[in-house]
Amino acid sequence: MKTSEAGQLALLPTETQEVLARAHRREDQRYAATQPVDYKKLNDMVRRQRAALTRAVNSGHRDRVVLACRDAVNEWNQPGCMWPDEWAHWQCALDSVLPFHQQVSLADLAD
């Protein structure tokens, strides 16, 4: 944002500032979403996440599985990344540690 724009925003009512700030954030997100996918980096990331999920499942601790799933989803949602084809492995691991009829969608774990 240019200095002159910042000065002009300071003169606007608070609600207008909030609307414009949200619009700028959406614009930044849209720009970030157009970044190309680095498949080598993505493959390395998924391998690391798969190993973390395996360790979490083998530990037998529900909290570790939930956190491994959350961390994976947060990384997948970053600009230049995407959800892997085998995302259902994380969903199945999450479902297996939660009580019956209390499943949570993997996408809802994102921060």
CORDANOR-V976532 format. One record per run of one state. SS is the DSSP state (~ for helix, > for strand, _ for the rest). FROM is the first residue (numbers start at 0). LEN is the number of residues. If there is no record, write none. Layout:
{{SS,FROM,LEN} {SS,FROM,LEN}}
This chain:
{{_,0,2} {~,2,9} {_,11,2} {~,13,20} {_,33,5} {~,38,21} {_,59,2} {~,61,15} {_,76,10} {~,86,11} {_,97,8} {~,105,4} {_,109,2}}
